[in-house]
Amino acid sequence: MKRARRAAPGPLPVLGLLLLGALPGLWTVLLRREAAALPEPRPPPGQPPGRWGWARSPAARGEAGGGGGQKTFRTLLAVPAAATGREERDGEERLAVTDSPPPADTASPVERGIFWSRELEEQVPPGFAAEEAAAWLSAARAARVASLERGGCGRSSNRLARLSDGSRACVRYGINPEQIQGEALSYHLAGVLGMQERLPPMALALVEARGRQWEPVREELRGSHWAEGAVVSLTRWVDNLTAVVAPAPWGDEPGAGRRLQPLSAGELVGLPPSQLVELVQWSDLILFDYLTANFDRLVSNLFSLQWDPRVMRRATSNLLRGPDGGLVFMDNEAGLVHGYRLLAMWDPYNEPLLRSVCVFREGTARRVAELHRRRSAAAELRRRYRAREPLWARLGFLSERQAELLQARVDFVHRHIAHCRAQ
């Protein structure tokens, strides 16, 4: 008996099975074409790629691909990408930034590439107003010293004086006269540069145990071991000052011997206003310390990195912050005279520090340009010093060589500003 054979399938069922198997691939192709036709999503207007949750590559963020590596100063100045989420408010779905609101309407902190904006400069605390400083100096010169106390004014040879008008002053007695001379000349150079409001008012005084000013503290003078006829400085005492730690890009990068990268306009996007206001003051401070060759502030911290890698995260020497947030440039006795004697030792730190700043107060840059054009830095300083300090002749002025060094440093700062402008 023959077994019945099954009939072979016709062509139509076979074609149907083939089409059914091809459907997933066809569906994928259609989806890809549809996605390609849609416009590419873009970040919110005015925001650079990578802000407000939009991804950037590690190279675009200044990070090493793969494993991190040491951060650069540019990375330290960049605001970390904010964590984002979705929130629904009044029926609308909005992009929520958990760290801070996007500064879409915030004016740029920099004008014409290298100058702090006027709006930002207006937010800088006023410091010691010229009229207020002049009034205190006049009163301090006329007042008698009611008492002298140890502590609170630096070296053990210094004293905290209470004056007969009720005010207080730090009396600084230099290890040698050039320190008091440097303190006085630095104070008046700050006036030439238009930044004297950042320094507490300072006057010179002559120590005379039998004189009217010092008679009430004759016994204390004997215990101080101050020389009769010595010139000391009286600096206005300021209450409620606090320590200052250097901000990025100077304070957060570990390791010694690193190359400081310029603080430039491109690094400031997204920084909070309070940090920008402080950076305005730091730009003046670093320029001022370069001109005076002051090594007893941030430069000394940089020097100490070779044995203390965390020193930049500690308080900066001779720099304090007032209750209103304004920086106070204290104890400038290492400037000019003393600093100029030690240029070979400290300029390898002072010069890179200056180069780390490429944003300036326009008024400061204008004054530097004028001193450069006229070659009048020493002459302007001498004129101001002689007009405003009655005891200037007791300490004298810069030597001819020191005057040349001051002008050369003004010229160097001017060239650096021009270099920043050309970039």
Disulfide bonds with the S-S distance in Angstrom:
Cys153-Cys170 2.05
Cys358-Cys420 1.89
